[in-house]
């Protein structure tokens, strides 16, 4: 192939298409696995938010909080706020846990989805083991 025939943008397009397809396939897997995880666990001691951490080790963005997958199989940003109930010291602080739907580009979605699949697989394996142990 002659050097003038080389089209770098064709390689970018082919790669972007592959990443988009992989992200779509992973999304389908995450949604399917989330639907199987019953009951879906509460996240970090929350009594409000059911979620599984999707944070891939080492890949974090400073502009994004903790990324979790919720029972609907979508990715959300989890935030927790501790609020003192009033003036003075009170050991009982109230906690406000929230999630915000994330729209991640495919190249960002893939590592979160891969980690979510691994985490949910561990939880599903545990649920199945418990079910076998207690089935008669």
Residue frames relative to the residue before (quaternion, step in Angstrom):
aa qw qx qy qz dx dy dz
X 1.0000 0.0000 0.0000 0.0000 0.00 0.00 0.00
X 0.4028 -0.7147 0.5227 0.2317 3.55 -0.83 1.00
X 0.6209 -0.5857 0.3793 0.3572 3.55 -1.12 0.73
X 0.6632 0.5106 -0.3223 0.4423 3.62 0.96 -0.74
X 0.6382 0.5266 -0.3292 0.4549 3.64 1.21 -0.33
X 0.5384 0.6357 -0.4006 0.3815 3.59 1.23 -0.30
X 0.0879 -0.8052 0.5864 0.0061 3.58 -0.74 1.10
X 0.2770 -0.7942 0.5163 0.1611 3.62 -0.12 1.24
X 0.6433 0.5394 -0.3387 0.4247 3.61 0.99 -0.73
X 0.5814 0.5566 -0.3793 0.4564 3.60 1.14 -0.47
X 0.6463 0.5000 -0.3132 0.4839 3.60 1.07 -0.72
X 0.6182 0.5247 -0.3400 0.4763 3.59 1.03 -0.73
X 0.6638 0.5067 -0.3023 0.4597 3.60 0.88 -0.92
X 0.6606 0.5027 -0.3057 0.4663 3.60 0.89 -0.92
X 0.6644 0.4958 -0.2976 0.4735 3.57 0.98 -0.86
X 0.6465 0.5156 -0.3165 0.4647 3.60 0.94 -0.85
X 0.6362 0.5197 -0.3230 0.4700 3.59 1.02 -0.78
X 0.6525 0.5098 -0.3087 0.4679 3.60 0.99 -0.84
X 0.6471 0.5087 -0.3112 0.4750 3.58 0.98 -0.84
X 0.6411 0.5229 -0.3171 0.4638 3.60 0.97 -0.85
X 0.6615 0.4986 -0.3067 0.4686 3.59 0.93 -0.86
X 0.6530 0.5069 -0.3147 0.4664 3.58 0.92 -0.88
X 0.6452 0.5152 -0.3243 0.4616 3.60 0.92 -0.85
X 0.6533 0.5093 -0.3117 0.4654 3.60 0.98 -0.79
X 0.6537 0.5052 -0.3056 0.4733 3.57 0.97 -0.86
X 0.6553 0.5017 -0.3073 0.4737 3.58 0.99 -0.85
X 0.6176 0.5403 -0.3499 0.4519 3.59 1.00 -0.76
X 0.6408 0.5173 -0.3224 0.4667 3.59 0.94 -0.85
X 0.6587 0.5073 -0.3033 0.4657 3.59 0.97 -0.85
X 0.6522 0.5128 -0.3152 0.4607 3.60 0.91 -0.90
X 0.6565 0.5022 -0.3136 0.4675 3.61 0.90 -0.89
X 0.6588 0.5128 -0.3057 0.4577 3.60 0.92 -0.88
X 0.6874 0.4732 -0.2864 0.4707 3.58 0.88 -0.94
X 0.6287 0.5372 -0.3419 0.4463 3.60 0.96 -0.79
X 0.6497 0.5254 -0.3152 0.4500 3.58 1.01 -0.78
X 0.6733 0.4990 -0.2856 0.4649 3.60 1.15 -0.59
X 0.6310 0.5524 -0.3219 0.4395 3.58 1.21 -0.48
X 0.2167 0.7714 -0.5505 0.2343 3.55 0.09 1.39
X 0.4938 -0.3099 -0.7918 0.1822 1.55 -1.23 2.15
X 0.4880 -0.6261 0.5182 0.3185 3.54 -1.15 0.63
X 0.4431 -0.7405 0.4284 0.2680 3.62 -0.70 0.98
X 0.4927 -0.5925 0.5388 0.3404 3.52 -1.29 0.46
X 0.4051 -0.7412 0.4959 0.2014 3.56 -1.09 0.76
X 0.8726 -0.0677 0.0135 0.4836 3.56 -0.92 1.02
X 0.7316 -0.4395 0.2438 0.4606 3.56 0.84 0.93
X 0.3917 0.7204 -0.4812 0.3100 3.57 1.25 0.20
X 0.2583 -0.7329 0.6001 0.1899 3.54 -1.18 0.53
X 0.6735 0.4977 -0.2713 0.4745 3.56 1.34 0.01
X 0.7953 0.2998 -0.1233 0.5122 3.58 0.95 -0.88
X 0.1599 -0.7413 0.6468 0.0813 3.52 -0.87 1.05
X 0.2565 0.7637 -0.5437 0.2353 3.56 -0.61 1.16
X 0.2472 -0.7127 0.6349 0.1669 3.51 -1.39 0.36
X 0.4923 -0.6758 0.4586 0.3012 3.55 -0.85 0.94
X 0.1653 -0.7928 0.5832 0.0628 3.54 -1.00 0.90
X 0.3863 0.7488 -0.4650 0.2718 3.59 1.28 0.09
X 0.2442 -0.7417 0.6018 0.1678 3.58 -0.74 0.99
X 0.5351 -0.6459 0.4342 0.3286 3.58 -0.84 0.91
X 0.8368 0.2343 -0.1803 0.4608 3.54 -0.91 0.95
X 0.7119 0.3785 -0.2663 0.5282 3.61 1.13 -0.36
X 0.2500 0.7635 -0.5569 0.2107 3.55 -0.19 1.26
X 0.2356 -0.7413 0.6105 0.1489 3.52 -1.18 0.61
X 0.5031 -0.6824 0.4474 0.2848 3.54 -0.86 0.97
X 0.6899 0.4860 -0.2876 0.4529 3.60 1.11 -0.56
X 0.6971 0.4092 -0.2469 0.5344 3.59 1.29 0.10
X 0.3958 -0.7097 0.5326 0.2368 3.55 -0.99 0.84
X 0.7734 -0.3032 0.2543 0.4952 3.55 -1.25 -0.43
X 0.2383 -0.7767 0.5702 0.1213 3.58 -0.76 1.06
X 0.0253 -0.7921 0.6081 -0.0463 3.53 -0.88 1.09
X 0.3095 -0.6794 0.6165 0.2500 3.52 -1.35 0.28
X 0.2570 -0.7769 0.5636 0.1127 3.56 -0.95 0.97
X 0.7577 -0.4175 0.2399 0.4405 3.61 -1.23 0.20
X 0.6526 0.5069 -0.3331 0.4540 3.61 1.11 -0.46
X 0.5321 -0.6612 0.3868 0.3606 3.60 1.30 -0.02
X 0.5678 0.5866 -0.3900 0.4259 3.58 1.25 0.16
X 0.4823 -0.6551 0.5066 0.2857 3.55 -1.29 0.47
X 0.0451 -0.7904 0.6104 -0.0239 3.52 -1.00 0.96
X 0.3872 -0.6486 0.5921 0.2805 3.50 -1.33 0.35
X 0.2398 -0.7812 0.5667 0.1051 3.56 -0.70 1.14
X 0.0435 0.7793 -0.6252 0.0031 3.55 -1.02 0.74
X 0.1485 -0.7693 0.6195 0.0482 3.50 -1.14 0.80
X 0.0573 -0.7827 0.6197 0.0108 3.54 -0.90 0.97
X 0.2143 -0.7454 0.6184 0.1264 3.52 -0.95 0.92
X 0.0604 -0.8070 0.5874 -0.0074 3.54 -0.83 1.00
X 0.3764 -0.6951 0.5651 0.2359 3.52 -0.89 0.96
X 0.4951 -0.7059 0.4189 0.2846 3.61 -0.83 0.90
X 0.8102 -0.0926 0.0718 0.5743 3.61 1.08 -0.42
X 0.7355 -0.3825 0.2964 0.4742 3.52 -1.26 -0.30
X 0.7444 0.3773 -0.2940 0.4660 3.53 -1.21 0.52
X 0.6086 -0.5680 0.4142 0.3680 3.52 -1.29 0.19
X 0.0775 0.7641 -0.6355 0.0786 3.52 -0.85 0.99
X 0.4284 -0.7389 0.4600 0.2427 3.55 -0.65 1.12
X 0.6883 0.4554 -0.2909 0.4840 3.61 1.13 -0.52
X 0.0434 -0.7914 0.6095 -0.0191 3.54 -0.24 1.30
X 0.3816 -0.7031 0.5406 0.2605 3.54 -1.03 0.72
X 0.2643 -0.7679 0.5733 0.1086 3.52 -1.16 0.72
X 0.1019 -0.7833 0.6124 0.0323 3.53 -0.92 0.96
X 0.0566 -0.8075 0.5868 -0.0209 3.57 -0.35 1.29
X 0.0295 0.8000 -0.5973 0.0482 3.55 -0.91 0.93
X 0.1759 -0.7407 0.6334 0.1388 3.52 -1.34 0.35
X 0.1393 -0.7664 0.6242 0.0602 3.53 -1.16 0.73
X 0.4921 -0.6763 0.4675 0.2862 3.57 -0.76 1.07
X 0.2144 -0.7795 0.5788 0.1065 3.56 -0.95 0.93
X 0.1989 -0.7198 0.6518 0.1319 3.52 -1.11 0.77
X 0.0200 -0.8304 0.5555 -0.0392 3.56 -0.11 1.30
X 0.4454 -0.6457 0.5323 0.3184 3.58 -1.00 0.72
X 0.6871 -0.5252 0.3012 0.4017 3.60 -1.08 0.65
X 0.6773 0.5040 -0.3136 0.4347 3.61 0.89 -0.83
X 0.6668 0.4440 -0.2995 0.5182 3.60 1.21 -0.41
X 0.6254 0.5745 -0.3280 0.4137 3.58 1.06 -0.76
X 0.6248 0.6080 -0.3458 0.3469 3.59 0.87 -0.95
X 0.7160 0.4257 -0.3121 0.4569 3.68 0.64 -0.87
X 0.6265 0.5210 -0.3485 0.4631 3.61 1.06 -0.64
X 0.6667 0.5023 -0.3027 0.4600 3.57 0.91 -0.93
X 0.6371 0.5256 -0.3374 0.4517 3.59 0.94 -0.82
X 0.6766 0.4750 -0.2999 0.4761 3.58 0.90 -0.86
X 0.6260 0.5356 -0.3390 0.4542 3.60 1.01 -0.76
X 0.6265 0.5269 -0.3335 0.4676 3.60 1.00 -0.80
X 0.6650 0.4986 -0.3100 0.4616 3.60 0.89 -0.88
X 0.6753 0.4942 -0.2970 0.4599 3.60 0.90 -0.91
X 0.6782 0.4746 -0.3013 0.4734 3.59 0.90 -0.85
X 0.5995 0.5535 -0.3635 0.4496 3.61 1.06 -0.65
X 0.6356 0.5164 -0.3277 0.4711 3.60 0.99 -0.79
X 0.6779 0.4871 -0.2899 0.4681 3.58 0.90 -0.91
X 0.6551 0.4991 -0.3136 0.4727 3.60 0.98 -0.80
X 0.6168 0.5301 -0.3423 0.4705 3.60 1.04 -0.73
X 0.6490 0.5100 -0.3124 0.4701 3.59 0.98 -0.85
X 0.6544 0.5088 -0.3169 0.4610 3.59 0.92 -0.87
X 0.6717 0.4928 -0.3017 0.4636 3.58 0.93 -0.87
X 0.6281 0.5298 -0.3333 0.4623 3.59 1.03 -0.74
X 0.6601 0.4943 -0.3051 0.4763 3.58 0.95 -0.86
X 0.6420 0.5281 -0.3235 0.4521 3.58 0.98 -0.84
X 0.6605 0.4907 -0.3086 0.4771 3.61 0.96 -0.82
X 0.6399 0.5469 -0.3220 0.4334 3.57 0.99 -0.83
X 0.7857 0.3288 -0.1570 0.4999 3.56 0.97 -0.86
X 0.5267 0.6092 -0.4445 0.3923 3.61 1.16 0.19
X 0.2877 -0.7729 0.5479 0.1399 3.53 -1.05 0.77
